[in-house]
C-alpha cells in the first residue's frame, strides 16, 4: 500500500470526526502493516463515507448495490473461503480481465492472489462492505441452487446427501450445509462417522437434531473441504486440529470455529457457529428478568470487585460476559479480556487469546495484564487455583474483574473459590455478585395453538423456537454472611428463595406465563426443583 495515501485516508476520517484519538494512535503505530479494512471494521466510519473516500483516493469506480451483478466463475469455486475472508466479490470476467469489487482497492496481497488464480488482469472497483457481503451470499446461493437442481435433492433434505461427483460439487454441498445451519439458527454442526456414512447433526437451542448423512464415498472430500476452509492440514488425520474461517450470510460474516478429532472408525468434525450479533446484545435482549439486570448493573457501577457468571457448558456464560463487556466498552475505561478462544471480535476491547501450547495461560496473561493499567479485566474462565487467586487480588486492588466458573448453582461458587485456595477475607472483600444461569427453549409461538410442532416451518416441527435465560443471583451480602458465619449451602438456598431468585423459581415463572412447557422445565431445572423441594420439607420438619 502507498503509505502516503494511507495517511491521507487517516487524516480525512479524523478531520470528519470518525476516528477517535485512540483509534488514530493505533492506526499510526500500525502503519508498518497498514490496513484500511481494519479501520472500517472498528465500526466508527460509515460505509458510504469509507467507500466514497476509497473511490476518490485511489481513483477507481464506485459501484452501488444494484450495479453488482454476480457471475459464478468456475475457476474461483475453490477460493470461497478466501473471498469472504478478504471481503472481495468477483463481478464478471471479460477479455479485459476480472472485475473485483473491494472495500480496500489498495490490498495488493488480495490482488496478487486473484491474478494468480485467474491468470488474467484484475480490475479493482469499490463497493460498500455490506453490499459485497450480500453479493457473496448471493453467489453461494447460486452455487447451492445449481447443485440442488443437478441432484434433484430439493434444498438438500434431511436424507442422504448424494450425487457429489466432483470437487466443485463438494464445495457447494458443504456451503449448502452451512447455509442450512445458519437458517436453522444452529450453534454447532456435527460431522460423525456412523454406519458406513458421515452423520450430520445440528445443535439447535441446545439440543442435537438430525440434518442428514453423507455417503461413505464422499466423506474424504467433505472433510478435506472443511479443513481447507479452516486452514488445517488436510493430510493430518491422526491428531486433533483446531481452526476457524468466516462464512458470508445475509450481508454479514459468520465466524466459524472448527475442531477435528480422530476416531476409531474415521474422523469427526464439529463446526461452532459464532453469532456476530451476540457481542452487541444487552442483558434484556438475552432474556434476563429485571431484578437480575439491576443486580449486575449495580455491581458494574462499583468499578472494582469480582463478578462471577456460573453454569454448566452451554448455559450462555460467555454470551453474558460479552453483554457486560459491551456495556463497559467506554472511551474512559480500558477493558482487557483474556479468552480461550476469542469468540467474538469487539472493537475497543483489548482481547487476548490464550495459547497454552506456547505458554500463554490465563494466569500468565493476567499477570501481564495488570501491568497494562486496565480498568476492567475479563477472565474467560477460572480453571485453577493460581488464576482464582490472581483474579481475586486484582479485584481487591481497584479493578473490576468479570469471570466464569463451572458450577451448578450460585451457592457452589463460594465453596469453589475456597477450594481454589482463595482466602476468606478476599472472597468477602471482593465478591460483588454471582449469577448462575441456564438457557431454556421457548415454546414456538406459531404452533402453540395447534398440535405442537405439527408441520411448523418456523420451528422445523420441533415445537420450540428460540431460547431465553433463567438465572439466580447471589448478592454480595449473602456471600459475606456465608464467609463470616460459615452458613451451610441449605441455609443460603433458603435465603435466596426468600427473594424468589432461584433457577427453579425463574423456570416456574416462565412455565406459568406459557413461555416454556413442563418438559423443558424438567429438562433444564429438574434437579434444582427437587433440591428446593427437599429444603421445604426440611423446613417443615424443623418447625413441626
N, C-alpha and C positions, 0 to 999 in steps of 0.2 A: 504494500500500500504506500501511496505517496504521503509521507508524514506531514507535509505542509497542508495537504487537503484534509487530513485527519484533524489537525489543529484548527483549520478553518471551520470544520463542522462543529468542533467543540465550542468555538467562540460564538457561532450562530446560536447554538442551543442554550448557551449560558446567557447571552445577551437577551434572548427571548424569555428567560426565566424558567427554562425547563430542566436545567441541571443545577442541583444544589452544590454548595461549596465542597461537601464531602465527596459527591459523585465526580465532580470536576477534578478534585485532587487525585482520586483513584484512577481516573482516566488518563491524566497526565503522567502519573507514575507508571502506568502500564503501557506507555507509548512505545516501548521496545517491541511489544506484541499487540498493536492496536486492533480493536475490533469495534466497528460501528454497530454491528448487530447486537453486541452485548449492551450497548447503551440503550437501544430500543427495548431490550428485554427487561431493563430496570423498571419500565412501565411509566416513567415520568414524561416521556416525549410522545405526543400524539402521532399516530401512524401517518396521517396525512401530511403533517408538518415534516416528519422524517423523510417520507418518500419525495416530497417536493424539494427538500434540501439536497437529497442524493441526485435527483434529476439535474438540478442547477450546477452542483459542484462537479459532477462527473460527465456532464453533457451527454446524457443518454435519454431515450424516450421514457415517458411516464405513462403506463397503461392503467386504465381503470378496470374494475371487476368484469364488466361486460366485454372488455377487449382481451380477455384471457381465455380464448377457446383452447380446449385441451385436446391434444392429439397423442394417443398412445404410440410410443416409439418402441418397437420390439427390442432394440439394442439396449434400452435403458431399463428393462424389466428387473434385471439383477441389481440395479442401483437404487431400488426403492428406499432402503433404509438411509442411504447416503443423501438422497434428495431431501427427505424430511429432516434429517439431522442438520443439513446446511440451509434448509428452508429456501430451496430454489425449485422452480417449476418449468419444465420443458414445454414450450408453447407449440412450436411447429418446426419442421425441418425442410429446407429447400436447398437449391444449388448454392445459395449464398452462405448457408450454414445453419446452425441450430440457434433459434431464438430462445433465450433463457431468462425467465423472469426472476429477479433477485431483489432482496431487501438491500443488500450491500453490493453494488456493482464493482467494488474495488477488491473483492475477495479473490485474489489470484490463485489461491490453492484450489478453490472450487472450480474456477475456470479451467485450470490446468487438467484436473481430473476429467472434466466433461469433454475437453478437447481430445484427450487420450482415448476415452471410451467411444466417442462418436467418430473419431478420425476425420473431423471436419472443423471448420471455424465455429466459434461460439460467439453469438452476438448478445451481449447483456442488455436487458431493459429493466426498468424499475417498476415495482408494484408494491402496494401496501401489504404488510405482513399477513394480515387476516385474509386478504384476497388470495395470496399464494397458498396459505394453508387450506383454504376452502377448495382451491384448484387441485391440490394434491389429493384431497378427499374424493373429488370427482374422478380424478384419474384412476384411483384404486377401485372406485365403484364401477368404472368402465371395465376394468380388468376382471373384476368379480362377475359382472353380468355376462361377460363373454364366456368364462369358464362354466358358469351355470347353464348357459344356453347350450354349450357344447356337450355337457354331460347330462342334460335334462334333469338336473338334480333339484330344480325348483328351490332356489335360495339355500342350497346345502342343508337339507333337513336333518333331523337327529337320527339318521341311519348311517350306513356305511358311506364314507367319503371315497368315491371311486373315480375311475376314468382319469386319473392323473398320469399322463404318459409322457411328459416332458418337463424340463426344468422350469419353463415359464408357467406352466400349469401348476406346479408345486408352489411357486411364488404366489400365484393368485389364490390358490386354495388356502394357504396359511393366512394371507391377508383377509380372506373371507371369514375365517375363524375369528380373527382379531376383531373384525367389524361386528360379527355376531355377538362376541363377548361384550364389546362396548355398548351395543344396543341393549343387551340384557342387563347392563349395569353390574357386570361380574367384577369381583375383586381379584380373582385368580383364574387361570386356565391350567388344568392338569392334563398332561400327556403321559399315559402309563401303559407299558406293555401288558396285555391281558388277553389270554386265549387266542394266540396267533394273530393279534391285531394290536393297534395302538388306541386304547380307550381315551376319549376326550371328555372332560367334565369341566363345568363352570361352577365356581363358588359364587352364589348369588345370595345376598343378605345373610351370609354366614353359613349357608347350607350348600353342599355339593349337589349338582344335578347333571344328568347325562346330557352330553352335547354331540354324541355320535361316536364313530370309530373310523380309523384309517386302516386300510388293508395292509397286510404284512409286507407286501412288495413295495409299498410306498412309505414305509416307516423311515428308512435310512435317509431318503432325500428330504423328508419333512423335518427330521431332527437336524439335518445339515443346514437347512434354511433358517431354522430358529437360531442355530449357533452363529451363522454368518451375520444375521441381523444384529446380534448382540455382541459381536466382536470376540467370539470364543474360538478355540481351536477345534476345527471340525474333525480332525483325526483323533482327538483325545476322547476315549470312551471308557477309560478305567479310573479316572479321577473326577471328583465333583468339580464343577466350574460355575462361576457367577459372572454375569454380565448385565448389560442393560441397553435399551435402544428407545427411540421415540417414534411414535406412530401417529400420523395425522388423522383426525376425525372431527367432523363438524366445525371446521375452522380453527381447531386448536391442536396442540401436540400432546398426546397422552404418553407419559413416561412409563416404560415397561421394564420391569426388573426380572431377570431370567436366572433360574437355578437348575442345573442338570445334575443327575445323580445316577451312577452305575448301579444296576440291579442284577440279580442272579440270572434273569432271563431277558436282559436288554438294558435299556436306559430310559429314565424318566426325565421329564422337564416340567417345571412349573413357572408360569409367567404371571407376575404380580402387576396388575394394572393400577397405577397411581393416579387418582383423580386430581388434576391440577387445581380444581376449584376448592378443594378442601383446605388449602393454605390460606384461603380468604374467607372461610366460613366463620360465623360468630357462634358463640355458645348457644344462643337461642335457636339458630338455624340447625344446630346439631340435635336439638330436642330437649335440652335441659329445662327443668322447671325453674321458675324464677327464684326460688329460695336458694337453689344451688348456684345459680349465676350470681346472685347478690353476695353469697359467701366467698366465691372465688374473686369477684371484683374487689371486695373489701380486703382480701389477703394481698392482692396485687398492688393496691394503693399504698401498702406499708413500705414497699420498695426494698424490703430486706426480709429474710426468713426463708423457710423451706415449704414449698407447696408440692404435695405428692399426689399423683394420679395412679390409682391401682386397679388391678383386674387381671383376668387371665388373658392369654394370647387371643387376639381377635376381638377384644372388647372395645376398641376405639381409643386406646390411651394416647397413641401418637397423634391422632386427629385432634384430640382435646388439647394436647400441648401446642400444636400448631395454631389453634384458635387463640390460646393465651398469648403466644408469641405475636400473633397478628395484632392483638390489642396493644401490646407493649412495643411495637415497632415504631418508635417515635424518634424524631430528629434529636431530641435532648437525651436519649438513652442509647448506650452502646450495648447491644444484645449479641451474645455469642452462644451458639448451640454446638453440642458435641453429640453426633448421631452415628448410628450403625444400623442401616446406612442412612445417608441423606435421602429422604424420600421425596420431598417437595422443595424445590428451589424457592427461596423467599428473599427477594431483593431488599437490601437494608439490614439483613441479618448476616452476621459472620458465621458461616456454617462449616464445621469441621467434620471430616469423615474419619471414623475410627478404622484403623488398619492394623489389626493385631499381628499379622504376618511380618510387618515392618516395625513393630514396637510401638505403634500409636494406639494406646489403650484409652479407656475412659479416664482412668486415674492419672496417667501421664499427661493427657490433654488438659485435664482440669488443673493440674499444677501450672502448666504453661499459661493457660487462660487467665489465671489470677494475676499474672504479670502484664496483662493487656488492658488493665484499667476498665473492666466491664462493670456495667450496672446490673445487667440481668444475664444469668447463665442457665441454659437449658442442658441438662444431662439426660440423654435419651433413656437410659435405664441404669439403675443401680444394681450391679451384679455381684459385687464383692465388698468385703469389709473396708478395703482401702478407699474405694470410691465413696462409700457411705460416709466415712469419717471426713473425707475431704469436702464433700458436699455440705455436711452439717457445719464444718468450720468456716466454709465460705459464706454460708448463710448467717453465721454469727458475726462476721467481720464486714457487714454493710452491703451484702449482695443479695439480690432476690434470686433464689435457685428453684427452678422447676425440674421435676424429675418423675420417673415412674418406677413402680415396683410390681413384681408378680406376686400378689396376694389375693385371696378370695374375698376379703372384706376390708373395710376401713380400719377396723379394730386390729386386725392382724398386722397392720403396718407398724404399729408401735412395737410389738414384740419382735418383728423382723429387724427393725433398726437396732434394737437392743442385742439381738443375736449377732448382728454385724459388728458389735463392739462399740456402737455409738454411746457415749456416756449419758446417763440420765439427765444431767444438767444441760447437755447440748440438745437433747430431744425437747426438754421443757422450754428452753430459751429460743429455739429456732423454728419449731414446727408450727406453721400458721394454719394449715388446714390439710385434711386428707379427703380425697374424693374417690370412692370405689364405684365402678361403673360396669354396666353391661350394655349390649345392643340387643334390642328385641325387634322382631319383624312385625311390621304393621299389617293389619288385615287389609286386603285390597278393597278399596272403596268402590271400585267399578263392578265387582261381582258379589258384594256383601249381601245384597237383597235377593240374589239368585243362588243356585247351588254353588257352593264355594269352589272357585277355580274352574267352573264348567266352561270350557272353550273360551276363556277370557284372554284376549290378546294383550291386555295391559300387564298382567302378572304371569304370563306364559302358563296359565292354568294351574298355578301353584296355590292360589288363594292369598298370597302375601305380596305386598308391593311397598318397598322401601323399609327403612329402619329408623329407629329413634333411640335415644339414650335413656336409660334409667340410672339413678345414682343414689348413693347415701353419703352423707357428709359427716366427717368427724371434726368438729370445731376445735380450735387450738385449746380452749379451756378444758375440754374433755380430755385431751392428751396430757395436759399439765396435771389434771386430777389423777390420771392413771399413773403417771410417773411418781407423783408425790405420795399417793395413798396406796399404791400397788393394787388398785382395784382389779377385779377379775374381768375377763372378757364378757362373762354373762352380765355383770353389773353395768359394764359400758354399753352393751347391747340394749339393755333396758333404758339407759339414758338417751340413746339415740331414738328409740321407739317413742319416748315421751314427746319428741319433736316431730314424729311421723316422718322420719327421714330414711328408714331402712330400704334396701333394694326391694324386698318383698312388698313393702307398702307402696312404693312407686309403681311396681308392676300391677298391684291391685287397683291403683288409681286408673291406669290405662285400660285395665280389663273392664272396670265399671263404666268407663266412657265409651267402650266399644272399639277402642283403637287396636287392641290385641285380643286374641282369643285365649281360652283356657289352656289349650295345648301349648301355645307359645309361652304362656306364663310358667307352666310346669317345666318346659324345656330349659328355660333360662334361669329361673329362681326357685326351682323345686326344693333344693337343699336348703336354701336360705329360709324359705317359708316354713319348712319343718323345724329348723333351728329356732325360729321365732315362736313357733307353737310350743316347743319344749320350754322356752323361757316363761311363757304364760302359764303353763302347767306348773312349773316350779314356783312361780309367784303364788299361785292358788294354794299349793301345799304349804308354803311358808306362812301364809296368812290364815290357814284353816285352824 
